[in-house]
Amino acid sequence: MIMSVNNRKLRLNISSSNFVWFILFGLLVFSAISSPIFLTGRNMRNVLLIQPVGLGIASLAQALIMLSGGIDMSIGAAVSLLTTMAAILFKMFPDMTPITVLIAVLVTAMLIGSLNGFFVVILRIPAFMGTLATSMILQGLIYFFTKKPIGGIPRSFRYIAEGKLLAIPFSFLFFLVIFGIVYMLLKRHKSGKLVYAVGSDQHISRISGIAVTKVRFMTYVFGGVLVGLAAVFLAARMGGGGPTAGSNYELDTITASVIGGISLAGGVGSPLGIVGGVLTLTIFSNIMNLLDINPYIQMFLKGSILILAVAFNKVKKR
C-alpha cells in the first residue's frame, strides 16, 4: 500500500518540463548508436550550439505567448518577412551598417507583435484566427516584393551566426543572453508572475486587480521582438532571406513548447523546458537526416511526437 502511494507521488512529481530531459537522453543514446557521424565534434557543435539557436529564440516567443493563454500562428511568416527585409536593406543600401539593419528588423518585429496584440487583445479575435490573419497579411507582403530568395547579407552581419568569441560560437552566446533575459523576466520579475497569473485564469486575474489587457498585449509585443531576434540570426546564418525562410516555424515552435511542458491552456511551463524541447526537435531532425529518412516520414513522426506530448500533458493534468 505504501509502495503504491509512493509510486503515485512519483508520477505526479514528474512534470512535463522535467520529463523532456528523459526523452532527450533517450534520443541522444539512440542517435549515438544509430550513426557514427552523430558524435563527431563537428556534428555535435552544429547540433548543440548553432542549429538550435533560431528555433530556440522563436520558441521562447511562442512559449511566452502560450503562457499568457494565447498562441501565435504568424511566427513563420514573420521570420520570412524579416529575413527578406534584412536582405533587401543590404541590397538596396550597401553602406548601411549592421546595427541599423538590426534596429530596423526589431522595430518591424515589434510592429508585427503589436498587430497581433491588436487583433487578439483589443478586437478580441480568437488568438488562432487573429494571428493566422497576420500570417496571411505578412506572407502576401513578402510575395509582393519577391517570389524567390534574396542573398547579399555581408560578412559583418553574418558574424552573429558564424563568428566566435574566445573559441565559443557567438551564436551560442547570442542565445544564452536572450534566454537569460527571458528566464529572469518570467521567473524573477513581477511581470513574469503576471503572465503566469493571466494565463492560468483571466477572470480571477482581472478581479484581483491585474491589468489583463495590458499584460496580454505586451506579451505579444515582446514575443514579436523575440521573433525579430530569431530572424536576425537566421538571416545571418542563411546569408539572406526569402518567402520560405520561416516555413513551418509556427508549428515547430508550438511542438517544441508543448514537448518542453508549456500548456496549451496557458499558465504552466518553464523556460528551461523550452531548451529541452528545442534540443529534442533539433537532434531528432539531425539523426533523421543522417539516417537519410524520407522527409515526409519525418513530418509524420514529428506530428506523432506532438500528439504524444499533448496526450502526456492531458494525463498529467488529470
Secondary structure, 3 states (H helix, E strand, C coil): CHHHHHHHHHHHHCCHHHHHHHHHHHHHHHHHHHCCCCCCHHHHHHHHHHCHHHHHHHHHHHHHHHHCCCCCCCHHHHHHHHHHHHHHHHHHCCCCCHHHHHHHHHHHHHHHHHHHHHHHHHCCCCHHHHHHHHHHHHHHHHHHHCCCCECCCCHHHHHHHHCEECCEEHHHHHHHHHHHHHHHHHHCCHHHHHHHHHHHCHHHHHHCCCCHHHHHHHHHHHHHHHHHHHHHHHHHHHCCECCCCCCCHHHHHHHHHHHCCCCCCCCCCCHHHHHHHHHHHHHHHHHHHHCCCCHHHHHHHHHHHHHHHHHHHHHHHC
